[in-house]
Amino acid sequence: MIKKAKPKVKIDKKAALALEVEIAGLELRNPVMTASGTFGYGSEFAPYTDLEKLGAIIVKGLSLKPRHGNPSPRIVETPCGMLNAIGLQNVGVEAFIKNKLLFLRKLKTPVIANIFGETVDDYRELALRLEDAGGVAALEINISCPNVKKGGIAFGTDPVEAHKVVSAVTSAVRLPVITKLSPNVTDIRVMVRAVQDAGTNAITLINTIPGLVVDVEKRRPMLANVIGGLSGPAIRPIAVRMVWEAKSVAKVPLIGSGGIISANDALEFILAWATAVQVGTANFLDPDAAVKVAVGIAGYCKRHNAAVKSLVGGMKARE
């Protein structure tokens, strides 16, 4: 039996003020969010961390209908990271609204719903249902999914298709919209322009990177799905680089995601122009990881007598 951990981390009032940021019109107590797919629906982590100390909770990706996901094995460890092929398993939007939102509505921490679909209409319908349900502060669009009506091409690798799906959502709802971009493109700036022109209020960079791990003794892939998404510290330098590149054309706030384990990791993104960050794989190592990252950022701000807002884009280019 797993014992419930008692959260011990604290942020003093002065430091708390220094951590406040705004994303897409949302006032966040600190810049640390949980990454979709790594934190369940929030309630699962309640016994092990203080949900009220998070900047925002981004729930597991939601589809119109429940999904069972891929067959197992679905996760394998890699050097400095992990490969997963969960297959976007989730309860479906109706079960989420009926069974999960009741708990989430009681929190003061903003709840962001991550959504995905196979057609543009799927995304629009999901957005409308979640807005009507109440209790959701913003939407995060996962566009790394294939568009079945366009031969399976991923929305997130085609700027025209990305523009269509983001436009469909932003024109349908009043909720703030965040678009999560795929790293699997030649130039991330092209995709930033596309979703920005479509009306997204913020952009998350990046989603996982496709990878393959082989069991050499069995001469078979370690994952039943063969290919999975690589996450963890191994991808952090790539993600930080993409945030830095994206800022050259971005007119909306950027959210950094990819391999954040510590406060220093998060600060790399912030100094490279991310207004906020998402903690993902670290949640599997330590359910209190996101809060600890926030506490670490507070300590940095105190040592340097700085607010997070003043640190955004603070990286100095070498002379």
Phi and psi restraints in degrees (value plus and minus 20) as a CYANA .aco file:
   2 ILE   PHI    -102.9   -62.9
   2 ILE   PSI     106.7   146.7
   3 LYS   PHI     -96.9   -56.9
   3 LYS   PSI     124.3   164.3
   4 LYS   PHI     -95.6   -55.6
   4 LYS   PSI     105.5   145.5
   5 ALA   PHI     -98.3   -58.3
   5 ALA   PSI     122.0   162.0
   6 LYS   PHI    -115.7   -75.7
   6 LYS   PSI      94.6   134.6
   7 PRO   PHI     -77.5   -37.5
   7 PRO   PSI     108.4   148.4
   8 LYS   PHI    -133.3   -93.3
   8 LYS   PSI     -33.9     6.1
   9 VAL   PHI     -91.5   -51.5
   9 VAL   PSI     122.3   162.3
  10 LYS   PHI    -153.7  -113.7
  10 LYS   PSI     130.2   170.2
  11 ILE   PHI    -147.8  -107.8
  11 ILE   PSI      99.1   139.1
  12 ASP   PHI     -91.2   -51.2
  12 ASP   PSI     144.4   184.4
  13 LYS   PHI     -82.2   -42.2
  13 LYS   PSI     -60.8   -20.8
  14 LYS   PHI     -83.9   -43.9
  14 LYS   PSI     -63.3   -23.3
  15 ALA   PHI     -85.9   -45.9
  15 ALA   PSI     -55.5   -15.5
  16 ALA   PHI     -80.3   -40.3
  16 ALA   PSI     -60.9   -20.9
  17 LEU   PHI     -84.9   -44.9
  17 LEU   PSI     -55.5   -15.5
  18 ALA   PHI     -90.4   -50.4
  18 ALA   PSI     -37.3     2.7
  19 LEU   PHI    -110.6   -70.6
  19 LEU   PSI     -32.7     7.3
  20 GLU   PHI     -85.1   -45.1
  20 GLU   PSI     115.4   155.4
  21 VAL   PHI    -158.7  -118.7
  21 VAL   PSI     146.1   186.1
  22 GLU   PHI    -143.2  -103.2
  22 GLU   PSI     110.2   150.2
  23 ILE   PHI    -149.9  -109.9
  23 ILE   PSI      99.6   139.6
  24 ALA   PHI      33.0    73.0
  24 ALA   PSI      17.4    57.4
  25 GLY   PHI      65.1   105.1
  25 GLY   PSI     -23.5    16.5
  26 LEU   PHI    -112.0   -72.0
  26 LEU   PSI     108.3   148.3
  27 GLU   PHI    -108.6   -68.6
  27 GLU   PSI      94.4   134.4
  28 LEU   PHI    -126.5   -86.5
  28 LEU   PSI     119.5   159.5
  29 ARG   PHI     -87.6   -47.6
  29 ARG   PSI     -44.6    -4.6
  30 ASN   PHI    -177.1  -137.1
  30 ASN   PSI     147.4   187.4
  31 PRO   PHI    -104.9   -64.9
  31 PRO   PSI      -9.4    30.6
  32 VAL   PHI    -122.2   -82.2
  32 VAL   PSI      97.4   137.4
  33 MET   PHI    -131.0   -91.0
  33 MET   PSI     146.0   186.0
  34 THR   PHI    -116.1   -76.1
  34 THR   PSI     119.2   159.2
  35 ALA   PHI     -99.6   -59.6
  35 ALA   PSI     119.3   159.3
  36 SER   PHI     -77.3   -37.3
  36 SER   PSI     119.5   159.5
  37 GLY   PHI      69.3   109.3
  37 GLY   PSI     -25.7    14.3
  38 THR   PHI    -138.6   -98.6
  38 THR   PSI     -19.8    20.2
  39 PHE   PHI    -155.4  -115.4
  39 PHE   PSI      -1.5    38.5
  40 GLY   PHI      35.5    75.5
  40 GLY   PSI    -155.0  -115.0
  41 TYR   PHI    -130.6   -90.6
  41 TYR   PSI       1.6    41.6
  42 GLY   PHI      72.1   112.1
  42 GLY   PSI     -69.4   -29.4
  43 SER   PHI     -82.8   -42.8
  43 SER   PSI     -50.3   -10.3
  44 GLU   PHI     -82.8   -42.8
  44 GLU   PSI     -46.6    -6.6
  45 PHE   PHI    -116.8   -76.8
  45 PHE   PSI     -27.2    12.8
  46 ALA   PHI     -75.5   -35.5
  46 ALA   PSI     -57.1   -17.1
  47 PRO   PHI     -91.6   -51.6
  47 PRO   PSI     -34.1     5.9
  48 TYR   PHI    -135.2   -95.2
  48 TYR   PSI     -29.3    10.7
  49 THR   PHI    -172.8  -132.8
  49 THR   PSI     144.5   184.5
  50 ASP   PHI    -113.7   -73.7
  50 ASP   PSI      83.3   123.3
  51 LEU   PHI     -84.1   -44.1
  51 LEU   PSI     -41.4    -1.4
  52 GLU   PHI     -99.9   -59.9
  52 GLU   PSI     -23.3    16.7
  53 LYS   PHI    -121.1   -81.1
  53 LYS   PSI     -16.6    23.4
  54 LEU   PHI    -109.7   -69.7
  54 LEU   PSI     133.0   173.0
  55 GLY   PHI     -91.3   -51.3
  55 GLY   PSI     -62.0   -22.0
  56 ALA   PHI    -182.8  -142.8
  56 ALA   PSI     135.2   175.2
  57 ILE   PHI    -131.1   -91.1
  57 ILE   PSI     101.1   141.1
  58 ILE   PHI    -124.9   -84.9
  58 ILE   PSI      98.2   138.2
  59 VAL   PHI    -101.4   -61.4
  59 VAL   PSI     147.2   187.2
  60 LYS   PHI     -74.3   -34.3
  60 LYS   PSI     121.0   161.0
  61 GLY   PHI     -73.3   -33.3
  61 GLY   PSI     118.7   158.7
  62 LEU   PHI    -134.7   -94.7
  62 LEU   PSI     119.3   159.3
  63 SER   PHI    -138.7   -98.7
  63 SER   PSI     150.0   190.0
  64 LEU   PHI     -82.5   -42.5
  64 LEU   PSI     -60.2   -20.2
  65 LYS   PHI    -138.8   -98.8
  65 LYS   PSI     136.1   176.1
  66 PRO   PHI     -79.6   -39.6
  66 PRO   PSI     127.7   167.7
  67 ARG   PHI    -146.7  -106.7
  67 ARG   PSI     115.1   155.1
  68 HIS   PHI    -104.6   -64.6
  68 HIS   PSI     -35.2     4.8
  69 GLY   PHI      60.3   100.3
  69 GLY   PSI    -190.6  -150.6
  70 ASN   PHI    -103.3   -63.3
  70 ASN   PSI     140.1   180.1
  71 PRO   PHI     -88.0   -48.0
  71 PRO   PSI     138.9   178.9
  72 SER   PHI    -109.3   -69.3
  72 SER   PSI     138.9   178.9
  73 PRO   PHI     -92.0   -52.0
  73 PRO   PSI     122.2   162.2
  74 ARG   PHI    -139.2   -99.2
  74 ARG   PSI     -27.6    12.4
  75 ILE   PHI    -157.7  -117.7
  75 ILE   PSI     118.7   158.7
  76 VAL   PHI    -164.0  -124.0
  76 VAL   PSI     117.0   157.0
  77 GLU   PHI     -93.8   -53.8
  77 GLU   PSI     127.7   167.7
  78 THR   PHI    -152.8  -112.8
  78 THR   PSI     144.6   184.6
  79 PRO   PHI     -76.9   -36.9
  79 PRO   PSI     101.7   141.7
  80 CYS   PHI      42.6    82.6
  80 CYS   PSI      10.6    50.6
  81 GLY   PHI     153.4   193.4
  81 GLY   PSI    -181.6  -141.6
  82 MET   PHI    -171.3  -131.3
  82 MET   PSI     132.2   172.2
  83 LEU   PHI    -131.7   -91.7
  83 LEU   PSI     109.0   149.0
  84 ASN   PHI    -150.9  -110.9
  84 ASN   PSI     127.1   167.1
  85 ALA   PHI    -157.7  -117.7
  85 ALA   PSI      37.9    77.9
  86 ILE   PHI     -83.3   -43.3
  86 ILE   PSI     -53.8   -13.8
  87 GLY   PHI      64.0   104.0
  87 GLY   PSI       4.8    44.8
  88 LEU   PHI      38.1    78.1
  88 LEU   PSI      18.0    58.0
  89 GLN   PHI     -78.6   -38.6
  89 GLN   PSI     113.9   153.9
  90 ASN   PHI    -183.8  -143.8
  90 ASN   PSI     147.2   187.2
  91 VAL   PHI    -100.5   -60.5
  91 VAL   PSI     -31.2     8.8
  92 GLY   PHI      70.7   110.7
  92 GLY   PSI     133.6   173.6
  93 VAL   PHI     -84.0   -44.0
  93 VAL   PSI     -57.6   -17.6
  94 GLU   PHI     -87.2   -47.2
  94 GLU   PSI     -63.0   -23.0
  95 ALA   PHI     -86.6   -46.6
  95 ALA   PSI     -55.3   -15.3
  96 PHE   PHI     -81.6   -41.6
  96 PHE   PSI     -67.7   -27.7
  97 ILE   PHI     -83.8   -43.8
  97 ILE   PSI     -61.4   -21.4
  98 LYS   PHI     -96.2   -56.2
  98 LYS   PSI     -59.5   -19.5
  99 ASN   PHI    -131.6   -91.6
  99 ASN   PSI     -42.3    -2.3
 100 LYS   PHI    -125.3   -85.3
 100 LYS   PSI     -54.3   -14.3
 101 LEU   PHI     -88.2   -48.2
 101 LEU   PSI     -47.2    -7.2
 102 LEU   PHI     -76.2   -36.2
 102 LEU   PSI     -65.1   -25.1
 103 PHE   PHI     -89.6   -49.6
 103 PHE   PSI     -65.1   -25.1
 104 LEU   PHI     -86.1   -46.1
 104 LEU   PSI     -52.2   -12.2
 105 ARG   PHI     -83.3   -43.3
 105 ARG   PSI     -43.5    -3.5
 106 LYS   PHI     -97.9   -57.9
 106 LYS   PSI     -34.1     5.9
 107 LEU   PHI    -103.3   -63.3
 107 LEU   PSI     128.9   168.9
 108 LYS   PHI    -103.7   -63.7
 108 LYS   PSI     -37.5     2.5
 109 THR   PHI     -93.3   -53.3
 109 THR   PSI     109.5   149.5
 110 PRO   PHI     -79.2   -39.2
 110 PRO   PSI     120.5   160.5
 111 VAL   PHI    -128.7   -88.7
 111 VAL   PSI     106.3   146.3
 112 ILE   PHI    -133.8   -93.8
 112 ILE   PSI     107.0   147.0
 113 ALA   PHI    -115.3   -75.3
 113 ALA   PSI     104.7   144.7
 114 ASN   PHI    -109.0   -69.0
 114 ASN   PSI     111.6   151.6
 115 ILE   PHI    -147.8  -107.8
 115 ILE   PSI     132.1   172.1
 116 PHE   PHI    -171.1  -131.1
 116 PHE   PSI     136.2   176.2
 117 GLY   PHI    -175.0  -135.0
 117 GLY   PSI     159.1   199.1
 118 GLU   PHI    -125.1   -85.1
 118 GLU   PSI     -29.4    10.6
 119 THR   PHI    -161.1  -121.1
 119 THR   PSI     144.3   184.3
 120 VAL   PHI     -80.6   -40.6
 120 VAL   PSI     -59.7   -19.7
 121 ASP   PHI     -82.7   -42.7
 121 ASP   PSI     -54.2   -14.2
 122 ASP   PHI     -78.3   -38.3
 122 ASP   PSI     -68.3   -28.3
 123 TYR   PHI     -82.1   -42.1
 123 TYR   PSI     -64.5   -24.5
 124 ARG   PHI     -81.7   -41.7
 124 ARG   PSI     -65.4   -25.4
 125 GLU   PHI     -84.7   -44.7
 125 GLU   PSI     -62.7   -22.7
 126 LEU   PHI     -79.3   -39.3
 126 LEU   PSI     -65.9   -25.9
 127 ALA   PHI     -81.0   -41.0
 127 ALA   PSI     -63.9   -23.9
 128 LEU   PHI     -84.2   -44.2
 128 LEU   PSI     -63.8   -23.8
 129 ARG   PHI     -84.2   -44.2
 129 ARG   PSI     -59.9   -19.9
 130 LEU   PHI     -92.2   -52.2
 130 LEU   PSI     -56.4   -16.4
 131 GLU   PHI     -85.5   -45.5
 131 GLU   PSI     -63.0   -23.0
 132 ASP   PHI     -85.7   -45.7
 132 ASP   PSI     -49.3    -9.3
 133 ALA   PHI     -89.6   -49.6
 133 ALA   PSI     -50.3   -10.3
 134 GLY   PHI      55.9    95.9
 134 GLY   PSI     136.4   176.4
 135 GLY   PHI      73.6   113.6
 135 GLY   PSI     -26.1    13.9
 136 VAL   PHI    -127.2   -87.2
 136 VAL   PSI     106.4   146.4
 137 ALA   PHI    -106.2   -66.2
 137 ALA   PSI     -46.5    -6.5
 138 ALA   PHI    -183.4  -143.4
 138 ALA   PSI     147.6   187.6
 139 LEU   PHI    -137.0   -97.0
 139 LEU   PSI     121.3   161.3
 140 GLU   PHI    -136.8   -96.8
 140 GLU   PSI     102.6   142.6
 141 ILE   PHI    -113.7   -73.7
 141 ILE   PSI     101.8   141.8
 142 ASN   PHI    -110.2   -70.2
 142 ASN   PSI      87.9   127.9
 143 ILE   PHI    -125.0   -85.0
 143 ILE   PSI       1.1    41.1
 144 SER   PHI    -106.3   -66.3
 144 SER   PSI      -8.6    31.4
 145 CYS   PHI    -115.8   -75.8
 145 CYS   PSI     132.8   172.8
 146 PRO   PHI     -97.2   -57.2
 146 PRO   PSI     119.7   159.7
 147 ASN   PHI    -108.2   -68.2
 147 ASN   PSI      85.8   125.8
 148 VAL   PHI     -84.8   -44.8
 148 VAL   PSI     -43.5    -3.5
 149 LYS   PHI    -103.2   -63.2
 149 LYS   PSI     -28.2    11.8
 150 LYS   PHI    -138.0   -98.0
 150 LYS   PSI      12.4    52.4
 151 GLY   PHI      56.5    96.5
 151 GLY   PSI      -4.2    35.8
 152 GLY   PHI      70.5   110.5
 152 GLY   PSI     -16.7    23.3
 153 ILE   PHI     -86.1   -46.1
 153 ILE   PSI     116.9   156.9
 154 ALA   PHI     -90.1   -50.1
 154 ALA   PSI     115.4   155.4
 155 PHE   PHI     -75.2   -35.2
 155 PHE   PSI     -57.2   -17.2
 156 GLY   PHI     -98.3   -58.3
 156 GLY   PSI     -22.8    17.2
 157 THR   PHI    -131.0   -91.0
 157 THR   PSI     -21.6    18.4
 158 ASP   PHI    -144.5  -104.5
 158 ASP   PSI      93.3   133.3
 159 PRO   PHI     -80.4   -40.4
 159 PRO   PSI     -51.6   -11.6
 160 VAL   PHI     -87.8   -47.8
 160 VAL   PSI     -66.3   -26.3
 161 GLU   PHI     -88.6   -48.6
 161 GLU   PSI     -57.3   -17.3
 162 ALA   PHI     -81.7   -41.7
 162 ALA   PSI     -63.0   -23.0
 163 HIS   PHI     -81.5   -41.5
 163 HIS   PSI     -61.0   -21.0
 164 LYS   PHI     -82.3   -42.3
 164 LYS   PSI     -67.7   -27.7
 165 VAL   PHI     -91.1   -51.1
 165 VAL   PSI     -58.5   -18.5
 166 VAL   PHI     -88.9   -48.9
 166 VAL   PSI     -60.2   -20.2
 167 SER   PHI     -80.1   -40.1
 167 SER   PSI     -60.5   -20.5
 168 ALA   PHI     -81.4   -41.4
 168 ALA   PSI     -58.5   -18.5
 169 VAL   PHI     -96.9   -56.9
 169 VAL   PSI     -68.4   -28.4
 170 THR   PHI     -85.1   -45.1
 170 THR   PSI     -49.8    -9.8
 171 SER   PHI    -101.1   -61.1
 171 SER   PSI     -35.2     4.8
 172 ALA   PHI    -115.3   -75.3
 172 ALA   PSI     -47.0    -7.0
 173 VAL   PHI    -148.7  -108.7
 173 VAL   PSI     142.4   182.4
 174 ARG   PHI    -116.2   -76.2
 174 ARG   PSI     -33.8     6.2
 175 LEU   PHI     -81.8   -41.8
 175 LEU   PSI     127.3   167.3
 176 PRO   PHI     -79.7   -39.7
 176 PRO   PSI     122.9   162.9
 177 VAL   PHI    -139.7   -99.7
 177 VAL   PSI     107.5   147.5
 178 ILE   PHI    -132.7   -92.7
 178 ILE   PSI     115.0   155.0
 179 THR   PHI    -130.6   -90.6
 179 THR   PSI     106.5   146.5
 180 LYS   PHI    -116.0   -76.0
 180 LYS   PSI      97.4   137.4
 181 LEU   PHI    -111.8   -71.8
 181 LEU   PSI     129.0   169.0
 182 SER   PHI    -103.2   -63.2
 182 SER   PSI     123.3   163.3
 183 PRO   PHI    -101.7   -61.7
 183 PRO   PSI     -24.1    15.9
 184 ASN   PHI    -107.0   -67.0
 184 ASN   PSI      34.6    74.6
 185 VAL   PHI    -156.0  -116.0
 185 VAL   PSI     140.1   180.1
 186 THR   PHI     -91.9   -51.9
 186 THR   PSI     -61.5   -21.5
 187 ASP   PHI    -156.6  -116.6
 187 ASP   PSI      88.1   128.1
 188 ILE   PHI     -82.6   -42.6
 188 ILE   PSI     -44.6    -4.6
 189 ARG   PHI     -86.5   -46.5
 189 ARG   PSI     -49.8    -9.8
 190 VAL   PHI     -83.5   -43.5
 190 VAL   PSI     -62.6   -22.6
 191 MET   PHI     -91.6   -51.6
 191 MET   PSI     -55.6   -15.6
 192 VAL   PHI     -80.6   -40.6
 192 VAL   PSI     -66.8   -26.8
 193 ARG   PHI     -80.9   -40.9
 193 ARG   PSI     -61.5   -21.5
 194 ALA   PHI     -82.5   -42.5
 194 ALA   PSI     -69.5   -29.5
 195 VAL   PHI     -96.1   -56.1
 195 VAL   PSI     -47.9    -7.9
 196 GLN   PHI     -86.9   -46.9
 196 GLN   PSI     -65.3   -25.3
 197 ASP   PHI     -84.3   -44.3
 197 ASP   PSI     -45.1    -5.1
 198 ALA   PHI    -101.5   -61.5
 198 ALA   PSI     -25.3    14.7
 199 GLY   PHI      84.3   124.3
 199 GLY   PSI     -11.6    28.4
 200 THR   PHI     -80.3   -40.3
 200 THR   PSI     125.5   165.5
 201 ASN   PHI    -112.9   -72.9
 201 ASN   PSI     -35.1     4.9
 202 ALA   PHI    -182.8  -142.8
 202 ALA   PSI     144.7   184.7
 203 ILE   PHI    -154.5  -114.5
 203 ILE   PSI     112.5   152.5
 204 THR   PHI    -120.1   -80.1
 204 THR   PSI     112.4   152.4
 205 LEU   PHI    -153.1  -113.1
 205 LEU   PSI     101.4   141.4
 206 ILE   PHI    -154.7  -114.7
 206 ILE   PSI     151.0   191.0
 207 ASN   PHI    -104.0   -64.0
 207 ASN   PSI    -198.5  -158.5
 208 THR   PHI     -89.8   -49.8
 208 THR   PSI     142.9   182.9
 209 ILE   PHI    -128.2   -88.2
 209 ILE   PSI     109.6   149.6
 210 PRO   PHI     -80.3   -40.3
 210 PRO   PSI     118.5   158.5
 211 GLY   PHI    -169.7  -129.7
 211 GLY   PSI     148.7   188.7
 212 LEU   PHI    -160.7  -120.7
 212 LEU   PSI     111.8   151.8
 213 VAL   PHI    -140.7  -100.7
 213 VAL   PSI     113.6   153.6
 214 VAL   PHI    -133.1   -93.1
 214 VAL   PSI     113.8   153.8
 215 ASP   PHI    -103.1   -63.1
 215 ASP   PSI      85.5   125.5
 216 VAL   PHI     -91.0   -51.0
 216 VAL   PSI     -45.8    -5.8
 217 GLU   PHI     -92.2   -52.2
 217 GLU   PSI     -63.3   -23.3
 218 LYS   PHI    -106.6   -66.6
 218 LYS   PSI     -34.6     5.4
 219 ARG   PHI      37.6    77.6
 219 ARG   PSI      23.5    63.5
 220 ARG   PHI    -158.1  -118.1
 220 ARG   PSI     136.6   176.6
 221 PRO   PHI     -85.8   -45.8
 221 PRO   PSI     126.6   166.6
 222 MET   PHI     -91.1   -51.1
 222 MET   PSI     -48.1    -8.1
 223 LEU   PHI    -118.9   -78.9
 223 LEU   PSI     120.7   160.7
 224 ALA   PHI     -81.0   -41.0
 224 ALA   PSI     -51.0   -11.0
 225 ASN   PHI    -103.3   -63.3
 225 ASN   PSI     -21.1    18.9
 226 VAL   PHI      53.4    93.4
 226 VAL   PSI     -82.4   -42.4
 227 ILE   PHI    -124.6   -84.6
 227 ILE   PSI     120.9   160.9
 228 GLY   PHI    -156.1  -116.1
 228 GLY   PSI     159.2   199.2
 229 GLY   PHI    -117.2   -77.2
 229 GLY   PSI     104.9   144.9
 230 LEU   PHI    -104.9   -64.9
 230 LEU   PSI     111.0   151.0
 231 SER   PHI    -157.3  -117.3
 231 SER   PSI     156.7   196.7
 232 GLY   PHI      82.8   122.8
 232 GLY   PSI    -198.9  -158.9
 233 PRO   PHI     -73.7   -33.7
 233 PRO   PSI     -46.3    -6.3
 234 ALA   PHI     -79.8   -39.8
 234 ALA   PSI     -49.5    -9.5
 235 ILE   PHI    -117.8   -77.8
 235 ILE   PSI     -23.4    16.6
 236 ARG   PHI     -78.2   -38.2
 236 ARG   PSI     -67.7   -27.7
 237 PRO   PHI     -78.4   -38.4
 237 PRO   PSI     -53.6   -13.6
 238 ILE   PHI     -87.4   -47.4
 238 ILE   PSI     -64.2   -24.2
 239 ALA   PHI     -85.2   -45.2
 239 ALA   PSI     -62.7   -22.7
 240 VAL   PHI     -82.7   -42.7
 240 VAL   PSI     -62.1   -22.1
 241 ARG   PHI     -80.5   -40.5
 241 ARG   PSI     -59.9   -19.9
 242 MET   PHI     -90.0   -50.0
 242 MET   PSI     -55.2   -15.2
 243 VAL   PHI     -82.1   -42.1
 243 VAL   PSI     -66.1   -26.1
 244 TRP   PHI     -80.3   -40.3
 244 TRP   PSI     -63.4   -23.4
 245 GLU   PHI     -87.9   -47.9
 245 GLU   PSI     -60.6   -20.6
 246 ALA   PHI     -81.9   -41.9
 246 ALA   PSI     -54.8   -14.8
 247 LYS   PHI     -82.7   -42.7
 247 LYS   PSI     -43.5    -3.5
 248 SER   PHI     -84.8   -44.8
 248 SER   PSI     -40.5    -0.5
 249 VAL   PHI    -144.6  -104.6
 249 VAL   PSI     -30.2     9.8
 250 ALA   PHI     -94.4   -54.4
 250 ALA   PSI     115.7   155.7
 251 LYS   PHI    -134.7   -94.7
 251 LYS   PSI     -18.6    21.4
 252 VAL   PHI    -139.4   -99.4
 252 VAL   PSI     142.2   182.2
 253 PRO   PHI     -82.6   -42.6
 253 PRO   PSI     126.2   166.2
 254 LEU   PHI    -128.4   -88.4
 254 LEU   PSI     123.7   163.7
 255 ILE   PHI    -138.2   -98.2
 255 ILE   PSI     100.8   140.8
 256 GLY   PHI    -107.4   -67.4
 256 GLY   PSI     116.9   156.9
 257 SER   PHI    -169.3  -129.3
 257 SER   PSI     112.6   152.6
 258 GLY   PHI     122.5   162.5
 258 GLY   PSI      78.3   118.3
 259 GLY   PHI      57.6    97.6
 259 GLY   PSI       2.9    42.9
 260 ILE   PHI    -101.5   -61.5
 260 ILE   PSI      97.3   137.3
 261 ILE   PHI    -133.8   -93.8
 261 ILE   PSI     -52.5   -12.5
 262 SER   PHI    -148.9  -108.9
 262 SER   PSI     152.5   192.5
 263 ALA   PHI     -82.3   -42.3
 263 ALA   PSI     -58.9   -18.9
 264 ASN   PHI     -80.9   -40.9
 264 ASN   PSI     -58.5   -18.5
 265 ASP   PHI     -80.1   -40.1
 265 ASP   PSI     -66.0   -26.0
 266 ALA   PHI     -83.1   -43.1
 266 ALA   PSI     -59.8   -19.8
 267 LEU   PHI     -86.3   -46.3
 267 LEU   PSI     -49.9    -9.9
 268 GLU   PHI     -77.0   -37.0
 268 GLU   PSI     -67.3   -27.3
 269 PHE   PHI     -83.4   -43.4
 269 PHE   PSI     -65.1   -25.1
 270 ILE   PHI     -82.9   -42.9
 270 ILE   PSI     -65.1   -25.1
 271 LEU   PHI     -85.8   -45.8
 271 LEU   PSI     -43.6    -3.6
 272 ALA   PHI    -115.1   -75.1
 272 ALA   PSI      -0.7    39.3
 273 TRP   PHI      76.8   116.8
 273 TRP   PSI      -5.1    34.9
 274 ALA   PHI    -107.3   -67.3
 274 ALA   PSI     111.7   151.7
 275 THR   PHI     -99.8   -59.8
 275 THR   PSI     -48.9    -8.9
 276 ALA   PHI    -165.3  -125.3
 276 ALA   PSI     152.2   192.2
 277 VAL   PHI    -157.5  -117.5
 277 VAL   PSI     143.8   183.8
 278 GLN   PHI    -144.2  -104.2
 278 GLN   PSI     114.0   154.0
 279 VAL   PHI    -121.6   -81.6
 279 VAL   PSI     105.9   145.9
 280 GLY   PHI    -140.9  -100.9
 280 GLY   PSI    -107.6   -67.6
 281 THR   PHI     -74.6   -34.6
 281 THR   PSI     -52.7   -12.7
 282 ALA   PHI     -78.8   -38.8
 282 ALA   PSI     -46.0    -6.0
 283 ASN   PHI     -84.0   -44.0
 283 ASN   PSI     -45.8    -5.8
 284 PHE   PHI     -96.5   -56.5
 284 PHE   PSI     -46.3    -6.3
 285 LEU   PHI    -103.2   -63.2
 285 LEU   PSI     -57.9   -17.9
 286 ASP   PHI    -170.0  -130.0
 286 ASP   PSI      92.3   132.3
 287 PRO   PHI     -84.0   -44.0
 287 PRO   PSI     -33.8     6.2
 288 ASP   PHI    -118.9   -78.9
 288 ASP   PSI     -10.1    29.9
 289 ALA   PHI     -79.1   -39.1
 289 ALA   PSI     -65.1   -25.1
 290 ALA   PHI     -83.3   -43.3
 290 ALA   PSI     -61.8   -21.8
 291 VAL   PHI     -85.4   -45.4
 291 VAL   PSI     -60.1   -20.1
 292 LYS   PHI     -83.9   -43.9
 292 LYS   PSI     -55.3   -15.3
 293 VAL   PHI     -84.0   -44.0
 293 VAL   PSI     -63.0   -23.0
 294 ALA   PHI     -81.8   -41.8
 294 ALA   PSI     -62.2   -22.2
 295 VAL   PHI     -83.3   -43.3
 295 VAL   PSI     -61.2   -21.2
 296 GLY   PHI     -83.5   -43.5
 296 GLY   PSI     -58.9   -18.9
 297 ILE   PHI     -85.2   -45.2
 297 ILE   PSI     -59.4   -19.4
 298 ALA   PHI     -80.3   -40.3
 298 ALA   PSI     -61.4   -21.4
 299 GLY   PHI     -83.6   -43.6
 299 GLY   PSI     -60.9   -20.9
 300 TYR   PHI     -82.7   -42.7
 300 TYR   PSI     -65.4   -25.4
 301 CYS   PHI     -81.4   -41.4
 301 CYS   PSI     -58.2   -18.2
 302 LYS   PHI     -87.6   -47.6
 302 LYS   PSI     -63.6   -23.6
 303 ARG   PHI     -84.2   -44.2
 303 ARG   PSI     -54.1   -14.1
 304 HIS   PHI    -122.4   -82.4
 304 HIS   PSI     -14.7    25.3
 305 ASN   PHI      29.2    69.2
 305 ASN   PSI      32.1    72.1
 306 ALA   PHI    -156.6  -116.6
 306 ALA   PSI     132.0   172.0
 307 ALA   PHI    -115.6   -75.6
 307 ALA   PSI     133.0   173.0
 308 VAL   PHI     -75.5   -35.5
 308 VAL   PSI     -61.1   -21.1
 309 LYS   PHI     -76.0   -36.0
 309 LYS   PSI     -55.0   -15.0
 310 SER   PHI     -98.1   -58.1
 310 SER   PSI     -33.5     6.5
 311 LEU   PHI    -109.2   -69.2
 311 LEU   PSI     -39.2     0.8
 312 VAL   PHI     -81.5   -41.5
 312 VAL   PSI     100.8   140.8
 313 GLY   PHI      58.1    98.1
 313 GLY   PSI      -2.9    37.1
 314 GLY   PHI    -103.2   -63.2
 314 GLY   PSI     -17.2    22.8
 315 MET   PHI     -87.0   -47.0
 315 MET   PSI     111.3   151.3
 316 LYS   PHI    -114.3   -74.3
 316 LYS   PSI     107.6   147.6
 317 ALA   PHI     -90.5   -50.5
 317 ALA   PSI     124.9   164.9
 318 ARG   PHI     -86.8   -46.8
 318 ARG   PSI     119.9   159.9
